[in-house]
Every structure is written in structure tokens, then in C-alpha cells.
Amino acid sequence: MLVAIATPVAAQEQELLTLEDALSRTGVVGETADPELNPRIVGPRAEAEAAQALVGQARLRPNPEVSLEVENIAGSGAFSGLSATEYTLAVGQQLELGGKRGARVEAARAQAQLAGLRADLADVELSFLVRERYVAAVAAASRVALARDVVERNEELARIAGVLVEVGREPPLRALRAEAALAEARAELQAAQAASLAARTALASLWSDQEAPPLVPTDFPEIVPPGIVMASATGLQLQVARAESTAAAAEIDRERSLRIPDPVVSAGVRRFEESNDSAFLVGVSIPLPFRNRNQGNIAAAEARLRAANAREAVALADFEQSITRARAEYLAAEARVETLSTTSLPQAEEALRLVRIGYRNGRFPLIEVLSAAEARDAIREALIAAQQDRGQAAAELIRLAAQ
């Protein structure tokens, strides 16, 4: 019997999910991480692989062309039959002028770099979501623990109130008040458990939509923001915005290179069936750019470059503002955690302890105990909220500082 009881407890302890385990399950970091199992990572990385493959495609030159012509076949008069037939076999090659190949390769490289940065940014965004939702799940678990403590306290108060009413030391209204507080505490516990389940389900959805919600501890993880987050404005978000501008500029060069027509040089041999003679042929064909000089595509590429430059400027402003806001939120939350955990909560715990002792001895009414308990619970709730704010602000700073 002892083994049967101890085994579930040990299993339950082993099922507690740490932040490192959560990051590993998503495939972002860790020795056991497998990014191929998470579609949130597979998609952006596949896009990067596709863009890299297009770089190799851009390096290829146009294929040569082979043509075969048969003339003067099955006509009338002197051209009846096959006696006057002429056979022409030629090979043609398109010559790329105006730096088309170089511009095409540079544009493909810029797109590949952009796709690679976006894949890296997807990893960073997923890591941020894991930290954010993990902190939210821990906060919800802490609120469940708080709600359980409140229920246990109110059960004890209701029991004491019933005893005092029976012996005539408290009016019946005190017992009714204690029972009402107990019912309210039980309702709050159910709500906290539902919120915890929702938070853990949201966390598990980051790596699987079929896995049962994991159990998380009630202790908040230590998430330390990078110390150089304010020293340099080179976050991955800015790098993506700059890569978009670079890719747009390379696209302009590629479109401009297409203004110059490409000639096709051909060479071949012609055979005359009637005289059984042969002759060599050399030819050149070139499009005449009277109307289409690719001016529409050039104008569109230039407009896209202006849009990319504008987005880069906005990204820089938003980046600096986001860092300032996240850093202020982190420092404020850290100060609240320090004050609440070292000063406010110990004082409230001591006040509640003294009031409960006095209540058991009949020196304080029930209302004093409930007031002291509500004050202590409010401080615990504020501490949980401050710890949650600090963890999420640290996760935001890590996301902004990612390179």
C-alpha cells in the first residue's frame, strides 16, 4: 500500500514541466529538440531552403536551342515529291546582356538572406511565446495554490465559528458569514483551476495539439534579460527590416537589367536534296524594344523599395520604443516583487497569525480575521501578478535583443 501511494506522487513530481523542457519540446533549444516536428518552425525554415535553392537556379545560364526545318516538301511542279527538299539544322544560344545574370543572382541572394532571417525570427518569436505562456501557466498554478489555501483557511474559520456559536460566544450570523466566505472561496478555486487548465493548454499547443496539458510548478522560473539590450539597436527584427530594403534594392537592379534585349545567335547547316550540296548558316535575332522596356516592373520595384525603407524606419522607432517600455516594465515589476516579498507579505502574514490566535481565544471577532486574511491574500495576488509581469517583460527583452 505504501508503494502504491508513493508511486503516483513521484510520477506527478516527474511530470512537472520546466521552462527548459518546454523550450526543448518546441524544437527551439536543447539537446533533444527536434525542429522537424514543429510546423511553427518547419514552415519558415522550408521557405529559407526554397530561397537558397533559387540562388542556384539564378546562376544558371539560358539553355541552347536546337531547330530543324524542312522546306520545299510536297509542293507542286518542280517542288513535288522530295527532290527539291532543303533541310536546315541549327543551334541557337541566347546571350544575356546588361548584367542580367549578376543582377538575378544578387536579387536571389538578397531574398535568401531575408528568408533566413525570417526563419531565425520565427524561432525567436516561438521562444518568446513559450516563455510568455509558461510564465502565465505558472502564475495560474500559483493562483490555484492561493485559492486552495484560502479554502483551507475558510474551512478552519467556518469550523471555529460553528464551535463558538454552539458555546454561545458568537452570534449565529458569524457562522453564516463564515459559511458564505467558504462558498465564495470554493467558487474562486474552481475558477482558478479552469484558468490554469486553459493556460497549460495554450502552452502545450505550441508543440502539439493532441498532448495533454502538462503540469507546471508554482515557482516562477528565473528569466534574466540580456544586459546589453539597450546598448545596440541591432535586434533581429531590425535586421529583417533592413534585409527587406536590401532585397527591394536588388530587385530594382534586376528589373533594370531586363530593359536591354537579349540577342539569340544561331549557327547551322543546310542541305539541298536536289543537288546534294550543303551550306553553313549563321544568324542573329534580337527583339526590338519599341514599346516594352520593362518600365512598369521597374516603377513597381522602385515603389516597393520606398515602402521597404519606410517599414525599416518604422521598425527602428518601434524597436527603440519597445525596448524602453519593456525595460521600464521589468524594473518596475522587479521593484514590486522585492517590496511585496520582503516587506508587505511577511507583515501581512504576521498580522493574520496574531489575529487568528486572538480569534481562537475569543479576543477578536470573525470580521477582523476575514479582513486580515483578505489583506494577506491581496498581497499574495499582487506578488503573483508582479512576478508574472517581471517574467513576461524579461521574455520580451530577450526577444528584442535576439541577434
C-alpha positions as CSV (number, residue, x, y, z in Angstrom):
1,M,0.0,0.0,0.0
2,L,2.8,2.4,0.7
3,V,4.3,1.8,-2.7
4,A,1.0,2.3,-4.4
5,I,0.6,5.6,-2.7
6,A,4.2,6.8,-3.2
7,T,4.4,6.0,-6.9
8,P,1.7,8.4,-8.2
9,V,3.2,11.2,-6.1
10,A,6.7,10.5,-7.6
11,A,5.2,10.3,-11.1
12,Q,3.3,13.6,-10.5
13,E,6.5,15.3,-9.4
14,Q,8.3,14.0,-12.5
15,E,5.6,15.4,-14.8
16,L,6.3,18.9,-13.7
17,L,7.4,20.8,-16.8
18,T,10.3,23.2,-16.5
19,L,10.9,26.1,-18.8
20,E,13.9,24.3,-20.4
21,D,11.7,21.3,-21.1
22,A,9.1,23.5,-22.7
23,L,11.7,25.1,-25.0
24,S,13.1,21.7,-25.9
25,R,9.7,20.3,-26.8
26,T,9.0,23.1,-29.2
27,G,12.3,22.3,-31.0
28,V,13.9,25.7,-30.4
29,V,16.7,24.8,-28.0
30,G,18.0,21.8,-26.1
31,E,19.8,18.6,-27.0
32,T,16.6,16.7,-27.5
33,A,15.0,19.4,-29.6
34,D,13.6,18.3,-32.9
35,P,12.5,21.3,-35.0
36,E,11.3,19.0,-37.8
37,L,8.3,18.0,-35.6
38,N,7.0,21.6,-35.1
39,P,5.2,23.2,-38.0
40,R,5.8,26.6,-36.5
41,I,9.5,26.1,-37.3
42,V,9.2,23.8,-40.3
43,G,7.4,26.4,-42.5
44,P,9.8,29.3,-42.2
45,R,12.9,27.0,-42.5
46,A,11.4,25.4,-45.6
47,E,10.9,28.9,-47.1
48,A,14.6,29.6,-46.4
49,E,15.6,26.4,-48.1
50,A,13.5,27.3,-51.1
51,A,15.0,30.7,-51.3
52,Q,18.5,29.2,-51.1
53,A,17.7,26.8,-53.9
54,L,16.6,29.7,-56.1
55,V,20.1,31.2,-55.7
56,G,21.5,28.1,-57.5
57,Q,18.8,28.5,-60.1
58,A,19.6,32.1,-60.7
59,R,23.2,31.2,-61.5
60,L,22.2,29.0,-64.5
61,R,22.5,30.4,-68.0
62,P,19.9,30.1,-70.7
63,N,19.7,26.7,-72.4
64,P,20.8,26.4,-76.1
65,E,18.1,25.8,-78.7
66,V,18.1,23.3,-81.5
67,S,15.9,23.8,-84.6
68,L,15.2,21.6,-87.6
69,E,13.5,23.0,-90.7
70,V,12.4,21.1,-93.8
71,E,11.5,23.3,-96.8
72,N,10.1,22.7,-100.3
73,I,8.4,19.4,-99.4
74,A,5.3,18.0,-101.1
75,G,4.7,21.0,-103.3
76,S,3.7,21.3,-106.9
77,G,5.6,21.4,-110.2
78,A,9.3,21.4,-109.6
79,F,8.7,21.1,-105.8
80,S,6.7,17.9,-106.0
81,G,8.0,15.0,-104.1
82,L,11.2,15.3,-102.1
83,S,13.7,16.1,-104.8
84,A,13.8,19.9,-104.1
85,T,13.7,19.5,-100.3
86,E,16.0,21.6,-98.1
87,Y,17.0,20.5,-94.6
88,T,18.3,23.1,-92.1
89,L,19.7,22.1,-88.7
90,A,20.7,25.0,-86.5
91,V,21.8,25.6,-82.9
92,G,20.9,28.9,-81.2
93,Q,22.1,30.4,-77.9
94,Q,20.6,33.4,-76.1
95,L,23.2,35.9,-74.9
96,E,22.3,37.7,-71.7
97,L,23.4,41.3,-71.9
98,G,23.2,44.2,-69.4
99,G,24.4,42.2,-66.4
100,K,21.2,40.2,-66.2
101,R,22.8,37.1,-64.7
102,G,24.7,39.1,-62.0
103,A,21.6,41.1,-61.1
104,R,19.5,38.0,-60.9
105,V,21.9,36.2,-58.7
106,E,22.2,39.2,-56.3
107,A,18.5,39.5,-56.1
108,A,18.2,35.8,-55.3
109,R,20.9,36.1,-52.6
110,A,19.1,39.0,-51.0
111,Q,15.9,37.0,-50.9
112,A,17.7,34.0,-49.4
113,Q,19.2,36.2,-46.7
114,L,15.8,37.7,-46.0
115,A,14.2,34.2,-45.8
116,G,17.0,33.0,-43.5
117,L,16.5,36.0,-41.1
118,R,12.7,35.4,-41.1
119,A,13.3,31.8,-40.2
120,D,15.6,32.9,-37.3
121,L,12.9,35.4,-36.3
122,A,10.3,32.7,-36.2
123,D,12.5,30.7,-33.8
124,V,12.8,33.8,-31.6
125,E,9.1,34.5,-31.7
126,L,8.4,30.9,-30.8
127,S,10.8,31.1,-27.9
128,F,9.1,34.2,-26.7
129,L,5.7,32.6,-26.8
130,V,7.0,29.6,-24.8
131,R,8.4,31.9,-22.1
132,E,5.3,34.1,-22.1
133,R,2.8,31.2,-21.9
134,Y,5.0,29.3,-19.4
135,V,5.1,32.3,-17.1
136,A,1.3,32.6,-17.5
137,A,0.8,28.9,-16.7
138,V,3.0,29.2,-13.6
139,A,1.0,32.3,-12.5
140,A,-2.2,30.4,-12.9
141,A,-0.8,27.4,-10.9
142,S,0.2,29.9,-8.2
143,R,-3.3,31.3,-8.1
144,V,-4.7,27.8,-7.8
145,A,-2.4,27.2,-4.8
146,L,-3.5,30.5,-3.3
147,A,-7.2,29.6,-3.8
148,R,-6.6,26.2,-2.1
149,D,-5.0,28.0,0.9
150,V,-8.0,30.3,1.1
151,V,-10.4,27.4,1.0
152,E,-8.5,25.6,3.7
153,R,-8.4,28.8,5.9
154,N,-12.1,29.4,5.4
155,E,-12.9,25.8,6.3
156,E,-11.0,26.2,9.5
157,L,-12.7,29.6,10.2
158,A,-16.1,28.1,9.5
159,R,-15.4,25.2,11.9
160,I,-14.2,27.6,14.6
161,A,-17.2,29.8,14.1
162,G,-19.5,26.9,14.4
163,V,-18.0,25.9,17.7
164,L,-18.1,29.4,19.1
165,V,-21.8,29.7,18.1
166,E,-22.6,26.4,19.8
167,V,-21.0,27.6,23.0
168,G,-22.7,30.9,22.8
169,R,-19.6,33.1,22.3
170,E,-20.6,34.2,18.8
171,P,-24.0,35.0,17.3
172,P,-25.4,32.7,14.5
173,L,-24.7,35.5,12.0
174,R,-20.9,34.9,12.4
175,A,-21.3,31.3,11.3
176,L,-23.4,32.3,8.3
177,R,-20.7,34.8,7.4
178,A,-18.0,32.1,7.6
179,E,-20.0,29.7,5.5
180,A,-20.6,32.4,2.8
181,A,-16.9,33.1,2.7
182,L,-16.1,29.4,2.4
183,A,-18.6,29.0,-0.5
184,E,-17.1,32.1,-2.3
185,A,-13.6,30.7,-1.8
186,R,-14.6,27.3,-3.3
187,A,-16.0,29.1,-6.3
188,E,-12.8,31.1,-6.7
189,L,-10.8,27.8,-6.5
190,Q,-12.9,26.3,-9.4
191,A,-12.4,29.4,-11.5
192,A,-8.6,29.4,-10.8
193,Q,-8.4,25.7,-11.8
194,A,-10.2,26.4,-15.0
195,A,-7.9,29.3,-15.8
196,S,-4.9,27.1,-15.0
197,L,-6.1,24.4,-17.4
198,A,-6.6,27.0,-20.1
199,A,-3.1,28.4,-19.6
200,R,-1.5,25.0,-19.7
201,T,-3.4,24.0,-22.8
202,A,-2.2,27.2,-24.5
203,L,1.3,26.3,-23.6
204,A,1.0,22.7,-24.9
205,S,-0.4,23.9,-28.2
206,L,3.0,25.4,-29.1
207,W,4.4,21.9,-29.7
208,S,1.3,19.6,-30.0
209,D,-2.4,20.0,-30.3
210,Q,-3.0,16.4,-29.0
211,E,-0.8,16.3,-25.9
212,A,-2.5,16.6,-22.5
213,P,-1.8,19.9,-20.7
214,P,1.4,19.5,-18.7
215,L,1.8,20.2,-15.1
216,V,3.9,23.2,-14.1
217,P,5.4,24.2,-10.8
218,T,4.1,27.2,-8.7
219,D,7.6,28.7,-8.5
220,F,8.4,31.2,-11.2
221,P,11.4,30.5,-13.4
222,E,14.4,32.8,-13.3
223,I,14.4,34.6,-16.7
224,V,17.3,37.0,-16.8
225,P,17.1,39.7,-19.6
226,P,20.3,40.3,-21.5
227,G,22.4,43.1,-20.1
228,I,23.2,44.7,-23.5
229,V,19.6,45.0,-24.6
230,M,19.9,48.9,-24.5
231,A,23.5,49.1,-25.9
232,S,22.8,48.3,-29.5
233,A,19.8,48.6,-31.8
234,T,20.6,45.6,-34.0
235,G,17.8,43.2,-33.0
236,L,16.7,40.5,-35.3
237,Q,13.5,42.5,-36.2
238,L,15.6,45.4,-37.4
239,Q,17.8,43.0,-39.4
240,V,14.7,41.6,-41.1
241,A,13.5,45.2,-42.0
242,R,17.0,46.1,-43.4
243,A,17.1,42.8,-45.4
244,E,13.8,43.7,-46.9
245,S,15.2,47.1,-48.1
246,T,18.3,45.3,-49.5
247,A,16.2,42.8,-51.3
248,A,14.0,45.5,-52.7
249,A,17.0,47.4,-54.0
250,A,18.4,44.3,-55.6
251,E,15.1,43.7,-57.3
252,I,15.3,47.2,-58.9
253,D,18.7,46.3,-60.4
254,R,17.3,43.0,-61.7
255,E,14.3,44.7,-63.3
256,R,16.5,47.4,-64.9
257,S,18.8,44.8,-66.4
258,L,15.7,43.4,-68.2
259,R,15.4,46.6,-70.2
260,I,18.2,45.5,-72.5
261,P,17.0,42.9,-75.1
262,D,19.0,39.7,-75.4
263,P,20.1,38.5,-78.9
264,V,20.0,34.9,-80.0
265,V,23.0,33.8,-82.1
266,S,22.5,30.7,-84.2
267,A,24.6,28.6,-86.5
268,G,23.7,25.6,-88.5
269,V,23.9,23.7,-91.8
270,R,21.6,23.5,-94.7
271,R,21.4,20.5,-97.1
272,F,19.9,20.7,-100.6
273,E,18.4,17.4,-101.6
274,E,18.3,18.2,-105.3
275,S,22.0,18.9,-105.8
276,N,23.2,17.0,-102.7
277,D,25.0,20.2,-101.6
278,S,25.4,21.7,-98.1
279,A,26.0,25.2,-96.8
280,F,26.6,26.7,-93.4
281,L,24.2,29.2,-91.8
282,V,24.9,32.0,-89.3
283,G,22.1,34.2,-87.9
284,V,21.3,36.7,-85.2
285,S,17.9,37.7,-83.9
286,I,17.2,40.4,-81.4
287,P,13.9,41.8,-80.0
288,L,13.1,45.5,-80.9
289,P,12.3,47.3,-77.6
290,F,9.9,49.9,-79.1
291,R,7.1,49.6,-76.6
292,N,8.1,47.3,-73.7
293,R,11.2,48.3,-71.9
294,N,10.1,46.8,-68.6
295,Q,9.2,50.3,-67.4
296,G,6.2,49.1,-65.4
297,N,8.1,46.5,-63.4
298,I,10.9,49.0,-62.7
299,A,8.5,51.5,-61.4
300,A,6.8,48.8,-59.2
301,A,10.2,47.7,-57.8
302,E,11.2,51.3,-57.0
303,A,7.8,51.8,-55.2
304,R,8.5,48.6,-53.2
305,L,11.9,49.9,-52.2
306,R,10.3,53.1,-50.9
307,A,7.8,51.0,-48.9
308,A,10.6,48.8,-47.5
309,N,12.6,51.9,-46.4
310,A,9.5,53.3,-44.7
311,R,8.9,50.0,-42.9
312,E,12.6,50.0,-41.8
313,A,12.2,53.4,-40.3
314,V,9.0,52.4,-38.5
315,A,10.7,49.2,-37.3
316,L,13.6,51.2,-35.8
317,A,11.3,53.6,-34.0
318,D,9.1,50.7,-32.7
319,F,12.2,48.8,-31.7
320,E,13.6,51.6,-29.5
321,Q,10.2,52.3,-28.0
322,S,9.6,48.6,-27.3
323,I,12.9,48.3,-25.5
324,T,12.3,51.3,-23.4
325,R,8.8,50.1,-22.4
326,A,9.9,46.5,-21.7
327,R,12.9,47.6,-19.6
328,A,10.7,50.0,-17.6
329,E,8.1,47.3,-17.0
330,Y,10.8,44.8,-15.9
331,L,12.4,47.2,-13.5
332,A,9.0,48.3,-12.1
333,A,7.9,44.6,-11.7
334,E,11.2,43.7,-10.1
335,A,10.8,46.5,-7.6
336,R,7.3,45.4,-6.7
337,V,8.4,41.8,-6.3
338,E,11.2,42.9,-3.9
339,T,8.9,45.1,-1.8
340,L,6.0,42.6,-1.7
341,S,8.1,39.6,-0.9
342,T,10.4,41.1,1.7
343,T,8.2,43.6,3.4
344,S,4.5,43.6,2.7
345,L,3.8,39.8,2.7
346,P,5.8,39.0,5.9
347,Q,4.0,41.8,7.7
348,A,0.6,40.6,6.5
349,E,1.4,37.0,7.4
350,E,2.3,38.0,10.9
351,A,-0.8,40.2,11.3
352,L,-3.0,37.3,10.2
353,R,-1.3,34.9,12.5
354,L,-1.9,37.2,15.5
355,V,-5.5,37.9,14.6
356,R,-6.2,34.2,14.2
357,I,-4.7,33.4,17.6
358,G,-6.8,36.2,19.1
359,Y,-9.9,34.9,17.3
360,R,-9.4,31.4,18.7
361,N,-9.2,32.9,22.2
362,G,-12.3,35.0,21.7
363,R,-10.4,38.3,21.6
364,F,-11.2,39.3,18.0
365,P,-14.4,39.0,16.1
366,L,-14.6,37.0,12.8
367,I,-14.7,40.1,10.7
368,E,-11.2,41.0,11.9
369,V,-9.9,37.6,10.8
370,L,-11.5,37.9,7.4
371,S,-10.2,41.4,6.9
372,A,-6.6,40.4,7.8
373,A,-6.9,37.3,5.6
374,E,-8.2,39.4,2.6
375,A,-5.3,41.8,3.0
376,R,-2.8,39.0,3.1
377,D,-4.5,37.3,0.0
378,A,-4.5,40.6,-1.9
379,I,-0.7,40.9,-1.3
380,R,-0.1,37.4,-2.4
381,E,-2.2,38.0,-5.6
382,A,-0.2,41.2,-6.2
383,L,3.0,39.3,-5.7
384,I,1.9,36.7,-8.3
385,A,1.0,39.5,-10.7
386,A,4.3,41.2,-10.2
387,Q,6.3,38.0,-10.8
388,Q,4.2,37.3,-13.9
389,D,4.9,40.9,-15.2
390,R,8.6,40.6,-14.5
391,G,8.9,37.2,-16.3
392,Q,7.0,38.4,-19.3
393,A,8.9,41.6,-19.5
394,A,12.2,39.6,-19.3
395,A,10.9,37.4,-22.1
396,E,10.1,40.4,-24.2
397,L,13.6,41.8,-23.6
398,I,15.2,38.5,-24.7
399,R,13.1,38.6,-27.9
400,L,14.1,42.2,-28.7
401,A,17.8,41.5,-28.1
402,A,17.9,38.4,-30.2
403,Q,20.5,38.6,-33.0
